[in-house]
Every structure is written in C-alpha cells, then in structure tokens.
C-alpha cells in the first residue's frame, strides 16, 4: 500500500514538472498582479507621501495593470502592450520556449527571459530571469476570455 502511494506521488511530481508547450500559451493574457507593486506600496516614499501623490501612484498602477496585455499568436510571435514616453504602444516580438519552461522574448535588439513558474488554463505566473538577486518579482496574468460575437 505504501508503494502505491509513493508511485502516485512520484507520478504527480513528474506530471507537475512537465515541459510547457507554446500551444498552451496561445491567446490573450492580462497582467493582474506584479510583486513590484507591493514593494512600491511598502516603500517609505509611498508610505510618507501625501494623499494626492498616493492617488497618482495608484492611478498609474491601475493603468499599468489594465493595459499590460500579452497576446501569444500561433507560430513564434507575441503581441504585447508597452509604454513608450508614457504612451501605450503595441509591439511584436519573437518568442522561444526553452527547457525548464524559460520563455525568451526577442524584441529588436533586446532579449528578455522569464520562467513560467505556474500555468493553468486561465492563470500564468512569470518570473523574470535576472542576474540580480531581486529580479523584480513575479507577474501574474489571467487569460482574457473573449465572448463570441453574434
């Protein structure tokens, strides 16, 4: 009986560490949480700022979350929103999904990497790969379910 429990546990761990396929990412994903926001809100600058300054920061945070969309399209492309001089722009990048579920995004001359630490049907958690100990924190995305047009 203990042997079957160990076998079941081993199977679950193996299944849980399976390599993610690009097809699982296809569709639109919206950023709903970023660990960096928590650090901003806990910072002395935020804590000691007046209500107008905090309201301005909250507005920027809300705007960033609402407007950060990743759209993985068939093939090896990602359409995503970004900020350039405080304006929201749509960009396109090439993506590669490497072993250990590391997503590499090639945008012109820039290359960024993030490990997919969690992927469910409607939730994805990315952790940027960084040479610094504090890489900015995890980004939590939720799949955008678009209703069918009649």
N, C-alpha and C positions, 0 to 999 in steps of 0.2 A: 504494500500500500504506500509506503514512503517512497518507493522507487517511482510509482506513477505520479506522485506529487512533484518530485524533483524533475521528472521528464516534462510535466506540464509547465512548470516554472521555467525550465530551460527553453521550451518551445515559445513561451510568451516573450521572454527576453530576446530571443533570436528574431521573432516576428517584429517586435518593437524597434529593433535596430536596423530594420530593412532599409535599403537604399531607396530614396525617393526618386520618382521619375518626373520629368518635366511635364508630362501629361496631367499629373496631379495638381500642378500649379496653374494650369490654364484658366483664364477668366480674370475678373477684376477683384482686387483686394483693397480695402481701405484701412489706413492706419487708425487704430483706436486707442493705443496707449504706447508711450515711449518712456522708458526708465529715466531718461534725461530730464523729463518734465518734473518728476519727483525731486530730483536734485535741485532744480531751479527753485521749486516751491519751498524747499528746506534751507535754501541759502540765506545767509544773513542779509544780503542785499534785498531779497524779496521780503523777508520777514520784517525788516525795518522800513520798507518803503511805504509811502502814503497810499491811501485807497485808490487814488487816480492812477498811480503807477501800477499798482497791482491789477486794476481793471484793464489797463492797457496790455499787460503781460498775459492775462487770462484771455483776452480777445485774440492775441497773436497765437497762443497755444491752441485755442479752439479752431482758428482759421487753418493752422498747420495740419491739425488732425483731419479736419473736414476735407481738405484739399490735397492730401497725400494719398494718391491712388496708384497702385501698380496693376497694369493690365498685361498679363502674360498671354501672348498670342502664339498660335501654332508655329512651329519651327523653332527658331532660337532667338526670338525677339521679345523685348519688354518695352511697352509704352508706359511712361510714368510722368507724373507732375513734379515740377521742381520750382524753386523760387530763384529768379534772377533779378537783381536790383528791386526787390520787394514785389515783383510781378510774377504771377503764376504762369509757367510755360510748360508745354508738353514736349517731352524728349523721347527719343527712341534709343535703345541700347541693345547690344547683342548679349546673350546670356549663355553660360555654360554651367552645367550642374556636375560637379566633380564628386569623387568618392568622399565618403563621410558627410554627404549632404551639404557640401560647401557650394554656394551659389556665387558665381563670378559674373559681375556686370561690367561690360566694356562700353564706355560712353566716350567716343572720340579717343582722346589720349589718356583718359582716366580709366583706372581699373579699381573696382571695389569688390570686396568679398564679404559674405555673410553666411554664417552657418544656420541652416534650418534646424532649429532645436526642437520644434514641435510642428506637426502638420496633421490637421484633422480636416474633415470635409469642409468646414466653414471657419476654421481658425488656423493661422500660421504665425509662428514666432520666429523671428530672425535675430541673430546676434552678430553684429558686425565683427569681422576679424580685424584685429588691430594689434600693432606692435606695442602699444602702451597697455599697461595693466588695466586701465579703466577705459575701455573702448567705446563708451557712450551708453551702453546698456541695451537691453532687448527692445525690439519693436514688435508689437502685437498687431496683427492685421486680421480683419474679418472679411470673409468673402461677400461681395456685393451680389445679391440675388436680384436680377432684373426681371421684372414681371413681363410676361408676354404681351405684345401689343395686339389688340383685337382689330 
